[in-house]
Amino acid sequence: MSGPWSVATEAEVLSRAGAQAQALPAGDVTYVVGPSATVVIVQAGDRPDGSAVQNLEELTLQEPFPEGIEARLASSELPLLGFVRLTQGYMPLGELRLAVSHHRPGDMAEDSPFPYRLPAKPSHCQLHIVDRLPFDVLDRARPTPQHPLASLDWLRFLPHDPVAASREFVAGWYADIPPGVDAPGDLDRPLPEPLLAFYRAAAGREEVYGLYNQIFSADELEDEDDGLVQFGAENQGVFVMLLDPTEVDPRVQYSGLHAEHEREPLSAFLLQFLLSEASYSSPFGGFATVTAEQAQRLTEPLRLVPLQPMRWPGDPTRHYVAPGLVVATATSPDGSVEVYAGSRHRSALRPLRDPGFAWERFDG
């Protein structure tokens, strides 16, 4: 590879930090501190929860951090330069800038008569890669492993049996999370079978209840004065979801939303909730605001889920799927479309790398 990402030797990398630079190894990262620059060298590889290049614009650093390195990362006085260690040498990432730094509380001071803690220590840093990487460079810095992807067998139940579709979707999408044996328990209220089936499918898998918006567990349900039951809520409490517990497959009603109720009944709505969460709360994903034409081109190769569109986060909101992938399109009042793409495996996002628009966030 030629150009700005040409592989360099170790001596060339160390020279960028200046004379008598000091190398500080720390797990998958080596920090080189010198009078001319601070150099961050990370081992190539895909480590979503570790120190690694995460996407075209982000390098994540995790503990341990050598003493004093946080001040170097945050300093604007000297250049902060990134490199990836490959088998054949060191590939430059260019200039870096500290974007986010998280800390954990310091330990209690030993032999101190006072309950004072030592200063907080950095636990996690995100560095912004100033010059966005090309995908071929990203693939060398963060090679993407291949995993078996969740199938689309659950689609065969639609539209006639959304409860079975939800059960099969959960079993496939969350196959990496062992199911539990939790049951709804002894309920002192009647509940519709679609909600009970949701609880059975979610047993042992907290993620199913939602990491962004939420479906309440059986012991979190709240009764309203009019006999309705709150069974879910938007993540900031802007609106809540209500149902009539005496109905077999009740209408999903809202309090606090622009719409009074959903188009689909509870049985299908719960599947749509699962798909929405998969699209914007999965470990890997993408987001962009695009035109209707751009959204149509993106979703053409995908399969449309044959249910009436949801009313949030935009009205209409539709879901499209491929093996291991869920895409939601939410239309705004001005005609623009928010696109959310989610997967539990990074490799499922690769077909979306060149959609004809710029992703605002993309992990594939």
Disulfide bonds with the S-S distance in Angstrom:
none
